[in-house]
Every structure is written in structure tokens, then in C-alpha cells.
Amino acid sequence: MYEMVKNGEVDGCFEDIPVVGYKIASGQVDFKIIHEDPSGQYGFAVLKGENQELLEAFNKGLAELKSNGGYDEIVNKYIKK
């Protein structure tokens, strides 16, 4: 998955925060975590300085989900038990 991001085959990836955080901290990948979900310990990562259009679309969609209650519905349905 990381290689696909680095090679430009995909624009981003979802991964467990501790896993991608370790990869970034150890210099194995030059990614930036753009969103962390503390309720599920997931993040969304893309290459640093790349994919601005994807980042804007992701952030816009996430903001919309949070403002219309959809985010809470998803968290309550799949994460909080």
C-alpha cells in the first residue's frame, strides 16, 4: 500500500495510526497524516506536499459528514459498541 502511494498509483491510504506514525518517524515513508480519528485509531495519509486536490476533497467531505451528523452515525454504528 505504501509503495502504491509512493509510486503514484494511488493518492492516499488509510492505516492504523501507530503503524503509519512509526513508518513516518523512522523515515521509511515521507508521508503526512492529514486526519486522525481517535475513536478508531485510524489516519489518512498522502505524500507530503502532494495531492492538494485530494486533501481538499477529503477535508471538505469530512467536514460535511461532521456537520450533518453522518460522522457520528458511522462512529456509533461501527466503532462505539
PDB file of N, CA, C and O in Angstrom:
ATOM      1  N   MET A   1       0.835  -1.175   0.000  1.00  0.00           N
ATOM      2  CA  MET A   1       0.000   0.000   0.000  1.00  0.00           C
ATOM      3  C   MET A   1       0.882   1.241   0.000  1.00  0.00           C
ATOM      4  O   MET A   1       0.619   2.192  -0.736  1.00  0.00           O
ATOM      5  N   TYR A   2       1.932   1.236   0.825  1.00  0.00           N
ATOM      6  CA  TYR A   2       2.815   2.401   0.867  1.00  0.00           C
ATOM      7  C   TYR A   2       3.521   2.603  -0.471  1.00  0.00           C
ATOM      8  O   TYR A   2       3.654   3.733  -0.941  1.00  0.00           O
ATOM      9  N   GLU A   3       3.964   1.527  -1.073  1.00  0.00           N
ATOM     10  CA  GLU A   3       4.649   1.621  -2.363  1.00  0.00           C
ATOM     11  C   GLU A   3       3.721   2.191  -3.431  1.00  0.00           C
ATOM     12  O   GLU A   3       4.155   2.957  -4.292  1.00  0.00           O
ATOM     13  N   MET A   4       2.451   1.819  -3.376  1.00  0.00           N
ATOM     14  CA  MET A   4       1.496   2.326  -4.351  1.00  0.00           C
ATOM     15  C   MET A   4       1.336   3.845  -4.208  1.00  0.00           C
ATOM     16  O   MET A   4       1.223   4.552  -5.210  1.00  0.00           O
ATOM     17  N   VAL A   5       1.327   4.344  -2.973  1.00  0.00           N
ATOM     18  CA  VAL A   5       1.255   5.789  -2.756  1.00  0.00           C
ATOM     19  C   VAL A   5       2.531   6.438  -3.276  1.00  0.00           C
ATOM     20  O   VAL A   5       2.477   7.426  -4.008  1.00  0.00           O
ATOM     21  N   LYS A   6       3.691   5.876  -2.892  1.00  0.00           N
ATOM     22  CA  LYS A   6       4.974   6.447  -3.309  1.00  0.00           C
ATOM     23  C   LYS A   6       5.137   6.447  -4.825  1.00  0.00           C
ATOM     24  O   LYS A   6       5.734   7.367  -5.385  1.00  0.00           O
ATOM     25  N   ASN A   7       4.615   5.427  -5.489  1.00  0.00           N
ATOM     26  CA  ASN A   7       4.732   5.321  -6.948  1.00  0.00           C
ATOM     27  C   ASN A   7       3.660   6.097  -7.695  1.00  0.00           C
ATOM     28  O   ASN A   7       3.679   6.141  -8.925  1.00  0.00           O
ATOM     29  N   GLY A   8       2.731   6.706  -6.983  1.00  0.00           N
ATOM     30  CA  GLY A   8       1.682   7.484  -7.618  1.00  0.00           C
ATOM     31  C   GLY A   8       0.551   6.650  -8.191  1.00  0.00           C
ATOM     32  O   GLY A   8      -0.265   7.157  -8.961  1.00  0.00           O
ATOM     33  N   GLU A   9       0.492   5.372  -7.823  1.00  0.00           N
ATOM     34  CA  GLU A   9      -0.591   4.511  -8.306  1.00  0.00           C
ATOM     35  C   GLU A   9      -1.909   4.825  -7.599  1.00  0.00           C
ATOM     36  O   GLU A   9      -2.981   4.649  -8.177  1.00  0.00           O
ATOM     37  N   VAL A  10      -1.830   5.285  -6.362  1.00  0.00           N
ATOM     38  CA  VAL A  10      -2.985   5.739  -5.598  1.00  0.00           C
ATOM     39  C   VAL A  10      -2.604   7.043  -4.922  1.00  0.00           C
ATOM     40  O   VAL A  10      -1.419   7.342  -4.776  1.00  0.00           O
ATOM     41  N   ASP A  11      -3.591   7.818  -4.509  1.00  0.00           N
ATOM     42  CA  ASP A  11      -3.324   9.138  -3.949  1.00  0.00           C
ATOM     43  C   ASP A  11      -3.168   9.163  -2.441  1.00  0.00           C
ATOM     44  O   ASP A  11      -2.631  10.129  -1.899  1.00  0.00           O
ATOM     45  N   GLY A  12      -3.616   8.139  -1.756  1.00  0.00           N
ATOM     46  CA  GLY A  12      -3.525   8.130  -0.305  1.00  0.00           C
ATOM     47  C   GLY A  12      -3.880   6.767   0.231  1.00  0.00           C
ATOM     48  O   GLY A  12      -4.216   5.853  -0.522  1.00  0.00           O
ATOM     49  N   CYS A  13      -3.801   6.640   1.549  1.00  0.00           N
ATOM     50  CA  CYS A  13      -4.145   5.361   2.164  1.00  0.00           C
ATOM     51  C   CYS A  13      -4.645   5.582   3.590  1.00  0.00           C
ATOM     52  O   CYS A  13      -4.343   6.588   4.233  1.00  0.00           O
ATOM     53  N   PHE A  14      -5.411   4.618   4.051  1.00  0.00           N
ATOM     54  CA  PHE A  14      -5.849   4.587   5.444  1.00  0.00           C
ATOM     55  C   PHE A  14      -4.995   3.552   6.156  1.00  0.00           C
ATOM     56  O   PHE A  14      -4.680   2.504   5.591  1.00  0.00           O
ATOM     57  N   GLU A  15      -4.622   3.842   7.388  1.00  0.00           N
ATOM     58  CA  GLU A  15      -3.776   2.916   8.134  1.00  0.00           C
ATOM     59  C   GLU A  15      -3.938   3.183   9.624  1.00  0.00           C
ATOM     60  O   GLU A  15      -4.350   4.269  10.033  1.00  0.00           O
ATOM     61  N   ASP A  16      -3.613   2.189  10.417  1.00  0.00           N
ATOM     62  CA  ASP A  16      -3.608   2.375  11.863  1.00  0.00           C
ATOM     63  C   ASP A  16      -2.591   3.453  12.214  1.00  0.00           C
ATOM     64  O   ASP A  16      -1.475   3.452  11.693  1.00  0.00           O
ATOM     65  N   ILE A  17      -2.975   4.372  13.098  1.00  0.00           N
ATOM     66  CA  ILE A  17      -2.113   5.496  13.469  1.00  0.00           C
ATOM     67  C   ILE A  17      -0.738   5.025  13.967  1.00  0.00           C
ATOM     68  O   ILE A  17       0.274   5.550  13.502  1.00  0.00           O
ATOM     69  N   PRO A  18      -0.660   4.066  14.884  1.00  0.00           N
ATOM     70  CA  PRO A  18       0.671   3.661  15.359  1.00  0.00           C
ATOM     71  C   PRO A  18       1.566   3.117  14.245  1.00  0.00           C
ATOM     72  O   PRO A  18       2.777   3.336  14.258  1.00  0.00           O
ATOM     73  N   VAL A  19       0.979   2.415  13.293  1.00  0.00           N
ATOM     74  CA  VAL A  19       1.760   1.812  12.214  1.00  0.00           C
ATOM     75  C   VAL A  19       2.312   2.890  11.295  1.00  0.00           C
ATOM     76  O   VAL A  19       3.520   2.946  11.066  1.00  0.00           O
ATOM     77  N   VAL A  20       1.447   3.747  10.765  1.00  0.00           N
ATOM     78  CA  VAL A  20       1.925   4.773   9.842  1.00  0.00           C
ATOM     79  C   VAL A  20       2.782   5.801  10.577  1.00  0.00           C
ATOM     80  O   VAL A  20       3.731   6.336  10.004  1.00  0.00           O
ATOM     81  N   GLY A  21       2.457   6.080  11.834  1.00  0.00           N
ATOM     82  CA  GLY A  21       3.281   7.000  12.621  1.00  0.00           C
ATOM     83  C   GLY A  21       4.704   6.502  12.777  1.00  0.00           C
ATOM     84  O   GLY A  21       5.655   7.277  12.682  1.00  0.00           O
ATOM     85  N   TYR A  22       4.847   5.208  13.015  1.00  0.00           N
ATOM     86  CA  TYR A  22       6.176   4.612  13.127  1.00  0.00           C
ATOM     87  C   TYR A  22       6.926   4.695  11.799  1.00  0.00           C
ATOM     88  O   TYR A  22       8.110   5.027  11.767  1.00  0.00           O
ATOM     89  N   LYS A  23       6.233   4.393  10.713  1.00  0.00           N
ATOM     90  CA  LYS A  23       6.863   4.435   9.390  1.00  0.00           C
ATOM     91  C   LYS A  23       7.353   5.851   9.075  1.00  0.00           C
ATOM     92  O   LYS A  23       8.431   6.024   8.506  1.00  0.00           O
ATOM     93  N   ILE A  24       6.568   6.853   9.443  1.00  0.00           N
ATOM     94  CA  ILE A  24       6.952   8.242   9.199  1.00  0.00           C
ATOM     95  C   ILE A  24       8.125   8.622  10.099  1.00  0.00           C
ATOM     96  O   ILE A  24       9.118   9.176   9.628  1.00  0.00           O
ATOM     97  N   ALA A  25       8.009   8.320  11.404  1.00  0.00           N
ATOM     98  CA  ALA A  25       9.048   8.696  12.370  1.00  0.00           C
ATOM     99  C   ALA A  25      10.388   8.031  12.068  1.00  0.00           C
ATOM    100  O   ALA A  25      11.441   8.625  12.300  1.00  0.00           O
ATOM    101  N   SER A  26      10.355   6.817  11.559  1.00  0.00           N
ATOM    102  CA  SER A  26      11.598   6.091  11.275  1.00  0.00           C
ATOM    103  C   SER A  26      12.160   6.416   9.901  1.00  0.00           C
ATOM    104  O   SER A  26      13.210   5.898   9.524  1.00  0.00           O
ATOM    105  N   GLY A  27      11.466   7.277   9.142  1.00  0.00           N
ATOM    106  CA  GLY A  27      11.953   7.684   7.834  1.00  0.00           C
ATOM    107  C   GLY A  27      11.688   6.680   6.727  1.00  0.00           C
ATOM    108  O   GLY A  27      12.231   6.811   5.630  1.00  0.00           O
ATOM    109  N   GLN A  28      10.866   5.689   6.997  1.00  0.00           N
ATOM    110  CA  GLN A  28      10.567   4.686   5.978  1.00  0.00           C
ATOM    111  C   GLN A  28       9.660   5.228   4.880  1.00  0.00           C
ATOM    112  O   GLN A  28       9.713   4.766   3.740  1.00  0.00           O
ATOM    113  N   VAL A  29       8.833   6.203   5.223  1.00  0.00           N
ATOM    114  CA  VAL A  29       7.964   6.847   4.240  1.00  0.00           C
ATOM    115  C   VAL A  29       7.974   8.348   4.501  1.00  0.00           C
ATOM    116  O   VAL A  29       8.122   8.785   5.642  1.00  0.00           O
ATOM    117  N   ASP A  30       7.818   9.123   3.456  1.00  0.00           N
ATOM    118  CA  ASP A  30       7.762  10.578   3.568  1.00  0.00           C
ATOM    119  C   ASP A  30       6.317  11.019   3.387  1.00  0.00           C
ATOM    120  O   ASP A  30       5.971  11.727   2.442  1.00  0.00           O
ATOM    121  N   PHE A  31       5.484  10.573   4.329  1.00  0.00           N
ATOM    122  CA  PHE A  31       4.059  10.863   4.282  1.00  0.00           C
ATOM    123  C   PHE A  31       3.717  11.914   5.316  1.00  0.00           C
ATOM    124  O   PHE A  31       4.525  12.257   6.179  1.00  0.00           O
ATOM    125  N   LYS A  32       2.503  12.415   5.207  1.00  0.00           N
ATOM    126  CA  LYS A  32       1.948  13.339   6.193  1.00  0.00           C
ATOM    127  C   LYS A  32       0.582  12.803   6.581  1.00  0.00           C
ATOM    128  O   LYS A  32      -0.235  12.513   5.708  1.00  0.00           O
ATOM    129  N   ILE A  33       0.322  12.666   7.867  1.00  0.00           N
ATOM    130  CA  ILE A  33      -1.004  12.262   8.337  1.00  0.00           C
ATOM    131  C   ILE A  33      -1.880  13.504   8.309  1.00  0.00           C
ATOM    132  O   ILE A  33      -1.561  14.516   8.934  1.00  0.00           O
ATOM    133  N   ILE A  34      -2.982  13.420   7.582  1.00  0.00           N
ATOM    134  CA  ILE A  34      -3.840  14.602   7.455  1.00  0.00           C
ATOM    135  C   ILE A  34      -5.099  14.516   8.299  1.00  0.00           C
ATOM    136  O   ILE A  34      -5.793  15.516   8.481  1.00  0.00           O
ATOM    137  N   HIS A  35      -5.401  13.332   8.816  1.00  0.00           N
ATOM    138  CA  HIS A  35      -6.564  13.203   9.695  1.00  0.00           C
ATOM    139  C   HIS A  35      -6.361  12.014  10.614  1.00  0.00           C
ATOM    140  O   HIS A  35      -5.976  10.932  10.172  1.00  0.00           O
ATOM    141  N   GLU A  36      -6.619  12.222  11.887  1.00  0.00           N
ATOM    142  CA  GLU A  36      -6.580  11.135  12.863  1.00  0.00           C
ATOM    143  C   GLU A  36      -7.954  11.002  13.488  1.00  0.00           C
ATOM    144  O   GLU A  36      -8.566  11.995  13.880  1.00  0.00           O
ATOM    145  N   ASP A  37      -8.430   9.791  13.579  1.00  0.00           N
ATOM    146  CA  ASP A  37      -9.712   9.515  14.218  1.00  0.00           C
ATOM    147  C   ASP A  37      -9.424   8.824  15.538  1.00  0.00           C
ATOM    148  O   ASP A  37      -9.212   7.612  15.568  1.00  0.00           O
ATOM    149  N   PRO A  38      -9.413   9.585  16.640  1.00  0.00           N
ATOM    150  CA  PRO A  38      -9.047   8.987  17.923  1.00  0.00           C
ATOM    151  C   PRO A  38     -10.002   7.896  18.389  1.00  0.00           C
ATOM    152  O   PRO A  38      -9.624   7.054  19.204  1.00  0.00           O
ATOM    153  N   SER A  39     -11.220   7.897  17.891  1.00  0.00           N
ATOM    154  CA  SER A  39     -12.156   6.861  18.328  1.00  0.00           C
ATOM    155  C   SER A  39     -11.829   5.515  17.698  1.00  0.00           C
ATOM    156  O   SER A  39     -12.184   4.469  18.240  1.00  0.00           O
ATOM    157  N   GLY A  40     -11.152   5.540  16.553  1.00  0.00           N
ATOM    158  CA  GLY A  40     -10.841   4.288  15.890  1.00  0.00           C
ATOM    159  C   GLY A  40      -9.368   4.080  15.633  1.00  0.00           C
ATOM    160  O   GLY A  40      -8.969   3.030  15.130  1.00  0.00           O
ATOM    161  N   GLN A  41      -8.549   5.069  15.970  1.00  0.00           N
ATOM    162  CA  GLN A  41      -7.109   4.996  15.766  1.00  0.00           C
ATOM    163  C   GLN A  41      -6.731   4.789  14.305  1.00  0.00           C
ATOM    164  O   GLN A  41      -5.835   4.002  13.999  1.00  0.00           O
ATOM    165  N   TYR A  42      -7.404   5.486  13.410  1.00  0.00           N
ATOM    166  CA  TYR A  42      -7.080   5.425  12.001  1.00  0.00           C
ATOM    167  C   TYR A  42      -6.648   6.790  11.507  1.00  0.00           C
ATOM    168  O   TYR A  42      -7.033   7.811  12.077  1.00  0.00           O
ATOM    169  N   GLY A  43      -5.858   6.816  10.461  1.00  0.00           N
ATOM    170  CA  GLY A  43      -5.434   8.068   9.856  1.00  0.00           C
ATOM    171  C   GLY A  43      -5.534   7.971   8.347  1.00  0.00           C
ATOM    172  O   GLY A  43      -5.665   6.879   7.794  1.00  0.00           O
ATOM    173  N   PHE A  44      -5.472   9.099   7.691  1.00  0.00           N
ATOM    174  CA  PHE A  44      -5.486   9.179   6.239  1.00  0.00           C
ATOM    175  C   PHE A  44      -4.186   9.872   5.852  1.00  0.00           C
ATOM    176  O   PHE A  44      -3.941  10.997   6.286  1.00  0.00           O
ATOM    177  N   ALA A  45      -3.351   9.228   5.047  1.00  0.00           N
ATOM    178  CA  ALA A  45      -2.028   9.771   4.743  1.00  0.00           C
ATOM    179  C   ALA A  45      -1.810   9.899   3.243  1.00  0.00           C
ATOM    180  O   ALA A  45      -2.284   9.081   2.456  1.00  0.00           O
ATOM    181  N   VAL A  46      -1.080  10.950   2.866  1.00  0.00           N
ATOM    182  CA  VAL A  46      -0.665  11.156   1.476  1.00  0.00           C
ATOM    183  C   VAL A  46       0.776  11.650   1.497  1.00  0.00           C
ATOM    184  O   VAL A  46       1.285  12.039   2.548  1.00  0.00           O
ATOM    185  N   LEU A  47       1.434  11.637   0.341  1.00  0.00           N
ATOM    186  CA  LEU A  47       2.793  12.156   0.256  1.00  0.00           C
ATOM    187  C   LEU A  47       2.809  13.623   0.652  1.00  0.00           C
ATOM    188  O   LEU A  47       1.924  14.389   0.272  1.00  0.00           O
ATOM    189  N   LYS A  48       3.829  14.009   1.422  1.00  0.00           N
ATOM    190  CA  LYS A  48       3.945  15.404   1.827  1.00  0.00           C
ATOM    191  C   LYS A  48       4.005  16.311   0.609  1.00  0.00           C
ATOM    192  O   LYS A  48       4.742  16.052  -0.342  1.00  0.00           O
ATOM    193  N   GLY A  49       3.220  17.377   0.656  1.00  0.00           N
ATOM    194  CA  GLY A  49       3.241  18.367  -0.416  1.00  0.00           C
ATOM    195  C   GLY A  49       2.578  17.945  -1.708  1.00  0.00           C
ATOM    196  O   GLY A  49       2.645  18.667  -2.704  1.00  0.00           O
ATOM    197  N   GLU A  50       1.943  16.794  -1.709  1.00  0.00           N
ATOM    198  CA  GLU A  50       1.313  16.274  -2.921  1.00  0.00           C
ATOM    199  C   GLU A  50      -0.196  16.176  -2.735  1.00  0.00           C
ATOM    200  O   GLU A  50      -0.703  16.252  -1.616  1.00  0.00           O
ATOM    201  N   ASN A  51      -0.897  16.007  -3.836  1.00  0.00           N
ATOM    202  CA  ASN A  51      -2.324  15.681  -3.839  1.00  0.00           C
ATOM    203  C   ASN A  51      -3.201  16.715  -3.125  1.00  0.00           C
ATOM    204  O   ASN A  51      -4.102  16.356  -2.367  1.00  0.00           O
ATOM    205  N   GLN A  52      -2.933  17.984  -3.371  1.00  0.00           N
ATOM    206  CA  GLN A  52      -3.706  19.038  -2.723  1.00  0.00           C
ATOM    207  C   GLN A  52      -5.201  18.909  -3.011  1.00  0.00           C
ATOM    208  O   GLN A  52      -6.028  19.160  -2.134  1.00  0.00           O
ATOM    209  N   GLU A  53      -5.547  18.518  -4.240  1.00  0.00           N
ATOM    210  CA  GLU A  53      -6.951  18.359  -4.604  1.00  0.00           C
ATOM    211  C   GLU A  53      -7.607  17.258  -3.764  1.00  0.00           C
ATOM    212  O   GLU A  53      -8.734  17.419  -3.296  1.00  0.00           O
ATOM    213  N   LEU A  54      -6.898  16.144  -3.575  1.00  0.00           N
ATOM    214  CA  LEU A  54      -7.412  15.053  -2.739  1.00  0.00           C
ATOM    215  C   LEU A  54      -7.570  15.515  -1.295  1.00  0.00           C
ATOM    216  O   LEU A  54      -8.585  15.224  -0.662  1.00  0.00           O
ATOM    217  N   LEU A  55      -6.587  16.224  -0.772  1.00  0.00           N
ATOM    218  CA  LEU A  55      -6.660  16.713   0.608  1.00  0.00           C
ATOM    219  C   LEU A  55      -7.874  17.618   0.800  1.00  0.00           C
ATOM    220  O   LEU A  55      -8.602  17.495   1.785  1.00  0.00           O
ATOM    221  N   GLU A  56      -8.083  18.523  -0.144  1.00  0.00           N
ATOM    222  CA  GLU A  56      -9.217  19.438  -0.044  1.00  0.00           C
ATOM    223  C   GLU A  56     -10.544  18.686  -0.120  1.00  0.00           C
ATOM    224  O   GLU A  56     -11.475  18.980   0.629  1.00  0.00           O
ATOM    225  N   ALA A  57     -10.624  17.717  -1.029  1.00  0.00           N
ATOM    226  CA  ALA A  57     -11.858  16.931  -1.163  1.00  0.00           C
ATOM    227  C   ALA A  57     -12.108  16.103   0.097  1.00  0.00           C
ATOM    228  O   ALA A  57     -13.238  16.026   0.578  1.00  0.00           O
ATOM    229  N   PHE A  58     -11.065  15.493   0.626  1.00  0.00           N
ATOM    230  CA  PHE A  58     -11.207  14.696   1.853  1.00  0.00           C
ATOM    231  C   PHE A  58     -11.661  15.581   3.004  1.00  0.00           C
ATOM    232  O   PHE A  58     -12.621  15.256   3.703  1.00  0.00           O
ATOM    233  N   ASN A  59     -10.971  16.701   3.200  1.00  0.00           N
ATOM    234  CA  ASN A  59     -11.319  17.591   4.305  1.00  0.00           C
ATOM    235  C   ASN A  59     -12.727  18.161   4.165  1.00  0.00           C
ATOM    236  O   ASN A  59     -13.444  18.297   5.156  1.00  0.00           O
ATOM    237  N   LYS A  60     -13.124  18.492   2.945  1.00  0.00           N
ATOM    238  CA  LYS A  60     -14.470  19.002   2.702  1.00  0.00           C
ATOM    239  C   LYS A  60     -15.510  17.932   3.023  1.00  0.00           C
ATOM    240  O   LYS A  60     -16.502  18.204   3.699  1.00  0.00           O
ATOM    241  N   GLY A  61     -15.277  16.714   2.534  1.00  0.00           N
ATOM    242  CA  GLY A  61     -16.211  15.618   2.816  1.00  0.00           C
ATOM    243  C   GLY A  61     -16.304  15.298   4.288  1.00  0.00           C
ATOM    244  O   GLY A  61     -17.393  15.057   4.809  1.00  0.00           O
ATOM    245  N   LEU A  62     -15.157  15.293   4.969  1.00  0.00           N
ATOM    246  CA  LEU A  62     -15.147  15.018   6.407  1.00  0.00           C
ATOM    247  C   LEU A  62     -15.895  16.108   7.175  1.00  0.00           C
ATOM    248  O   LEU A  62     -16.676  15.812   8.079  1.00  0.00           O
ATOM    249  N   ALA A  63     -15.656  17.355   6.814  1.00  0.00           N
ATOM    250  CA  ALA A  63     -16.357  18.469   7.474  1.00  0.00           C
ATOM    251  C   ALA A  63     -17.866  18.369   7.257  1.00  0.00           C
ATOM    252  O   ALA A  63     -18.654  18.619   8.169  1.00  0.00           O
ATOM    253  N   GLU A  64     -18.250  18.004   6.045  1.00  0.00           N
ATOM    254  CA  GLU A  64     -19.671  17.853   5.739  1.00  0.00           C
ATOM    255  C   GLU A  64     -20.291  16.721   6.558  1.00  0.00           C
ATOM    256  O   GLU A  64     -21.376  16.872   7.120  1.00  0.00           O
ATOM    257  N   LEU A  65     -19.594  15.591   6.619  1.00  0.00           N
ATOM    258  CA  LEU A  65     -20.091  14.460   7.423  1.00  0.00           C
ATOM    259  C   LEU A  65     -20.239  14.843   8.888  1.00  0.00           C
ATOM    260  O   LEU A  65     -21.211  14.462   9.540  1.00  0.00           O
ATOM    261  N   LYS A  66     -19.273  15.598   9.405  1.00  0.00           N
ATOM    262  CA  LYS A  66     -19.343  16.004  10.810  1.00  0.00           C
ATOM    263  C   LYS A  66     -20.477  16.997  11.042  1.00  0.00           C
ATOM    264  O   LYS A  66     -21.152  16.932  12.069  1.00  0.00           O
ATOM    265  N   SER A  67     -20.695  17.916  10.102  1.00  0.00           N
ATOM    266  CA  SER A  67     -21.723  18.938  10.297  1.00  0.00           C
ATOM    267  C   SER A  67     -23.140  18.395  10.145  1.00  0.00           C
ATOM    268  O   SER A  67     -24.070  18.910  10.765  1.00  0.00           O
ATOM    269  N   ASN A  68     -23.312  17.353   9.321  1.00  0.00           N
ATOM    270  CA  ASN A  68     -24.670  16.837   9.127  1.00  0.00           C
ATOM    271  C   ASN A  68     -24.998  15.620   9.999  1.00  0.00           C
ATOM    272  O   ASN A  68     -26.064  15.019   9.867  1.00  0.00           O
ATOM    273  N   GLY A  69     -24.074  15.271  10.885  1.00  0.00           N
ATOM    274  CA  GLY A  69     -24.328  14.160  11.803  1.00  0.00           C
ATOM    275  C   GLY A  69     -23.946  12.787  11.266  1.00  0.00           C
ATOM    276  O   GLY A  69     -23.996  11.798  11.998  1.00  0.00           O
ATOM    277  N   GLY A  70     -23.569  12.720  10.008  1.00  0.00           N
ATOM    278  CA  GLY A  70     -23.205  11.439   9.407  1.00  0.00           C
ATOM    279  C   GLY A  70     -21.985  10.797  10.044  1.00  0.00           C
ATOM    280  O   GLY A  70     -21.921   9.576  10.182  1.00  0.00           O
ATOM    281  N   TYR A  71     -21.024  11.612  10.430  1.00  0.00           N
ATOM    282  CA  TYR A  71     -19.806  11.101  11.065  1.00  0.00           C
ATOM    283  C   TYR A  71     -20.142  10.384  12.367  1.00  0.00           C
ATOM    284  O   TYR A  71     -19.683   9.268  12.610  1.00  0.00           O
ATOM    285  N   ASP A  72     -20.941  11.034  13.195  1.00  0.00           N
ATOM    286  CA  ASP A  72     -21.335  10.425  14.470  1.00  0.00           C
ATOM    287  C   ASP A  72     -22.121   9.139  14.250  1.00  0.00           C
ATOM    288  O   ASP A  72     -21.958   8.177  15.000  1.00  0.00           O
ATOM    289  N   GLU A  73     -22.969   9.113  13.229  1.00  0.00           N
ATOM    290  CA  GLU A  73     -23.713   7.889  12.921  1.00  0.00           C
ATOM    291  C   GLU A  73     -22.764   6.735  12.592  1.00  0.00           C
ATOM    292  O   GLU A  73     -22.943   5.616  13.073  1.00  0.00           O
ATOM    293  N   ILE A  74     -21.769   7.015  11.779  1.00  0.00           N
ATOM    294  CA  ILE A  74     -20.803   5.982  11.401  1.00  0.00           C
ATOM    295  C   ILE A  74     -20.014   5.508  12.613  1.00  0.00           C
ATOM    296  O   ILE A  74     -19.854   4.306  12.824  1.00  0.00           O
ATOM    297  N   VAL A  75     -19.523   6.450  13.405  1.00  0.00           N
ATOM    298  CA  VAL A  75     -18.751   6.090  14.601  1.00  0.00           C
ATOM    299  C   VAL A  75     -19.601   5.269  15.557  1.00  0.00           C
ATOM    300  O   VAL A  75     -19.148   4.252  16.082  1.00  0.00           O
ATOM    301  N   ASN A  76     -20.814   5.703  15.777  1.00  0.00           N
ATOM    302  CA  ASN A  76     -21.688   4.978  16.707  1.00  0.00           C
ATOM    303  C   ASN A  76     -22.070   3.591  16.195  1.00  0.00           C
ATOM    304  O   ASN A  76     -22.233   2.657  16.981  1.00  0.00           O
ATOM    305  N   LYS A  77     -22.210   3.462  14.900  1.00  0.00           N
ATOM    306  CA  LYS A  77     -22.603   2.181  14.322  1.00  0.00           C
ATOM    307  C   LYS A  77     -21.454   1.182  14.297  1.00  0.00           C
ATOM    308  O   LYS A  77     -21.640   0.012  14.633  1.00  0.00           O
ATOM    309  N   TYR A  78     -20.267   1.635  13.900  1.00  0.00           N
ATOM    310  CA  TYR A  78     -19.178   0.695  13.652  1.00  0.00           C
ATOM    311  C   TYR A  78     -18.064   0.701  14.689  1.00  0.00           C
ATOM    312  O   TYR A  78     -17.341  -0.289  14.807  1.00  0.00           O
ATOM    313  N   ILE A  79     -17.903   1.774  15.438  1.00  0.00           N
ATOM    314  CA  ILE A  79     -16.766   1.853  16.342  1.00  0.00           C
ATOM    315  C   ILE A  79     -17.190   1.776  17.800  1.00  0.00           C
ATOM    316  O   ILE A  79     -16.650   0.967  18.555  1.00  0.00           O
ATOM    317  N   LYS A  80     -18.120   2.581  18.198  1.00  0.00           N
ATOM    318  CA  LYS A  80     -18.567   2.569  19.596  1.00  0.00           C
ATOM    319  C   LYS A  80     -19.575   1.461  19.772  1.00  0.00           C
ATOM    320  O   LYS A  80     -20.602   1.427  19.095  1.00  0.00           O
ATOM    321  N   LYS A  81     -19.281   0.559  20.677  1.00  0.00           N
ATOM    322  CA  LYS A  81     -20.198  -0.566  20.903  1.00  0.00           C
ATOM    323  C   LYS A  81     -20.603  -0.654  22.341  1.00  0.00           C
ATOM    324  O   LYS A  81     -21.371  -1.541  22.713  1.00  0.00           O
TER     325      LYS A  81
END
